[in-house]
Amino acid sequence: MENMDDLVAGCVVCHGVQEAQRGPILNGMELWYLRDQMNKFRSGIRGNNPDNRSEHLMGIGSRNIKTDLEVAYLANWFSSQPAQPAMRTIQGNIQKGKELYERRCISCHGEHGEGNPQLISPSLTHLEGWYFYQQMRKFREGKRGYDPRDEGGRVMAAAVQDLSDYDFRNLIAYSVEEFGLEEAATPPDVTPSDRSPKPF
């Protein structure tokens, strides 16, 4: 168990709120999805493209996860943690985002963003806006969903090819507002334009 606690502590360095430059918060995400993504990193399906810097770093970090038991423990630990409020980092037209979501996303990700494991479609309810936006762009740019073995990733990459950054912002603004994480209080000395861009 001590080894497991060390693994959690190592993950939380990047997947917690202590660092200014960090990866996404994983708290409350679905167990099946966390397990699936960790196994993709371990097998090289994700993390082998140096152009995708954050994913490449995660691929290196995933080498510390040696066994299926460790994958299961980490997935269970993060999925069991309470979700944390998140700052609204993406602004967009919510009505246009709603229309786009209903037209393009609802069939796989559900009316309330609940996802569908049978379609390898994760819930969208625990995604921070900045991370959601960056991943959509990476799918479109071929930096995610490029491996032939990544069935779900390839479907997403194909699905967003004709969408613009404007579409992404509208879609994410709607999703976060409608069924996303609770909004975190903005520090009094921070405005949306002051927020540092995330590298991931």
C-alpha positions in Angstrom: 0.0 0.0 0.0 2.9 2.4 0.6 3.9 2.0 -3.0 0.4 2.8 -4.1 0.3 6.0 -1.9 3.6 7.0 -3.5 2.1 6.5 -7.0 -0.9 8.7 -6.1 1.4 11.4 -4.7 3.5 11.3 -7.9 0.3 11.7 -10.1 -1.1 14.5 -7.9 2.0 16.6 -8.6 0.7 17.3 -12.1 -2.9 16.4 -11.7 -3.6 18.5 -8.6 -3.8 22.2 -8.0 -0.5 22.8 -6.4 1.4 23.6 -9.6 0.7 26.6 -11.9 1.6 24.6 -15.0 -0.3 21.3 -14.6 -2.4 18.7 -16.3 -6.1 18.2 -15.9 -7.8 17.5 -12.6 -8.9 13.9 -12.6 -11.1 13.9 -9.5 -14.4 12.2 -10.1 -13.7 11.1 -13.7 -15.1 7.7 -14.7 -13.1 4.7 -13.5 -13.4 2.9 -16.9 -12.1 6.0 -18.8 -9.2 6.6 -16.4 -8.2 3.0 -16.6 -8.5 3.0 -20.4 -6.3 6.1 -20.8 -3.6 4.9 -18.5 -3.4 1.7 -20.4 -3.1 3.7 -23.7 -0.2 5.6 -22.3 1.4 2.4 -21.0 1.1 0.6 -24.3 2.3 3.6 -26.4 -1.1 4.3 -28.0 -0.8 7.7 -26.4 2.3 9.6 -25.5 4.5 8.8 -28.4 4.2 12.1 -30.3 6.8 14.6 -29.1 4.8 17.4 -30.9 2.1 16.9 -28.2 4.3 18.0 -25.3 2.0 17.3 -22.4 0.9 13.9 -23.7 4.6 13.0 -24.4 5.4 13.9 -20.8 2.5 11.8 -19.5 3.8 8.9 -21.6 7.2 9.2 -19.8 5.4 9.5 -16.4 3.3 6.5 -17.1 6.4 4.3 -17.0 6.1 4.5 -13.2 2.9 2.5 -13.4 4.2 -1.1 -13.7 1.2 -3.4 -13.2 -2.5 -3.7 -14.0 -3.1 -3.6 -10.2 -1.5 -0.2 -10.0 -3.6 1.0 -13.0 -6.8 -0.2 -11.2 -5.8 1.4 -7.9 -5.1 4.8 -9.4 -8.2 4.8 -11.5 -10.3 3.9 -8.5 -8.6 6.5 -6.3 -9.1 9.4 -8.7 -12.6 8.4 -9.6 -13.5 8.2 -5.9 -12.3 11.8 -5.2 -14.9 14.6 -5.0 -15.0 16.8 -8.1 -13.4 20.2 -7.6 -14.8 23.5 -8.8 -13.1 25.0 -11.9 -12.6 28.5 -13.2 -14.5 29.4 -16.4 -11.6 29.8 -18.8 -13.4 29.5 -22.1 -15.8 32.1 -23.3 -18.3 31.5 -26.1 -21.8 31.8 -27.5 -23.8 29.3 -25.4 -26.8 29.1 -27.7 -24.6 28.4 -30.7 -22.8 25.8 -28.6 -26.0 24.2 -27.6 -27.1 23.9 -31.2 -23.8 22.4 -32.2 -23.8 20.0 -29.3 -27.3 18.7 -30.1 -26.3 18.4 -33.8 -22.9 16.7 -33.4 -22.2 15.4 -29.9 -25.3 14.3 -28.2 -25.5 10.9 -30.0 -22.3 9.7 -28.4 -21.9 11.8 -25.2 -25.5 12.0 -24.2 -28.0 14.7 -23.5 -26.4 15.7 -20.3 -22.8 14.9 -21.2 -22.9 11.7 -19.3 -21.0 9.7 -21.9 -21.5 6.1 -23.0 -18.8 3.5 -22.2 -20.3 1.1 -24.9 -19.4 3.8 -27.5 -16.1 4.5 -25.8 -17.5 8.0 -25.2 -16.4 9.5 -21.9 -18.5 11.8 -19.7 -17.8 15.5 -20.3 -19.1 16.6 -16.9 -15.7 16.7 -15.2 -13.6 18.5 -17.8 -12.0 21.9 -17.1 -12.7 24.3 -20.0 -9.1 25.0 -20.9 -8.3 21.3 -21.0 -11.4 20.5 -23.0 -10.5 23.2 -25.6 -6.9 22.0 -26.0 -7.9 18.4 -26.4 -10.4 19.3 -29.1 -7.7 21.2 -31.0 -5.3 18.3 -30.6 -7.8 15.8 -32.0 -8.3 18.2 -35.0 -4.6 18.7 -35.6 -3.7 15.0 -35.5 -1.9 15.2 -32.1 -4.4 12.9 -30.5 -6.3 10.0 -32.0 -3.5 9.3 -34.5 -2.6 5.7 -33.5 -4.6 3.0 -35.5 -5.2 1.2 -32.2 -6.9 4.2 -30.6 -10.5 3.4 -31.7 -12.2 6.1 -29.6 -9.5 8.7 -30.3 -9.7 8.1 -34.0 -13.5 8.6 -34.0 -13.1 11.9 -32.2 -10.3 13.1 -34.5 -12.5 12.4 -37.5 -15.6 14.0 -35.9 -14.0 17.4 -35.3 -12.0 17.9 -38.5 -14.4 20.5 -39.9 -14.9 22.5 -36.6 -13.2 25.8 -36.0 -11.7 27.2 -32.8 -14.8 29.4 -32.7 -17.0 26.3 -32.8 -14.9 24.7 -30.0 -15.3 27.8 -27.8 -19.0 27.9 -28.2 -19.4 24.1 -27.7 -17.2 24.1 -24.6 -18.9 27.2 -23.1 -22.2 25.5 -23.4 -21.0 22.2 -22.1 -19.3 23.6 -19.1 -22.3 25.9 -18.3 -24.9 23.2 -18.8 -23.4 20.1 -17.2 -19.8 20.9 -16.3 -18.0 21.4 -13.0 -19.2 23.9 -10.5 -17.7 27.3 -11.1 -14.8 28.2 -8.8 -14.5 31.7 -7.4 -12.2 33.9 -9.3 -9.5 35.6 -7.2 -10.2 39.3 -6.9 -6.9 40.3 -8.7 -7.5 37.9 -11.7 -9.6 38.7 -14.7 -10.2 36.3 -17.7 -7.6 38.1 -19.8 -5.0 37.7 -17.0 -5.3 33.9 -16.8 -2.1 32.2 -18.0 -2.5 29.9 -21.0 -2.0 26.3 -20.1 0.7 24.3 -22.0 -1.4 21.2 -22.3 
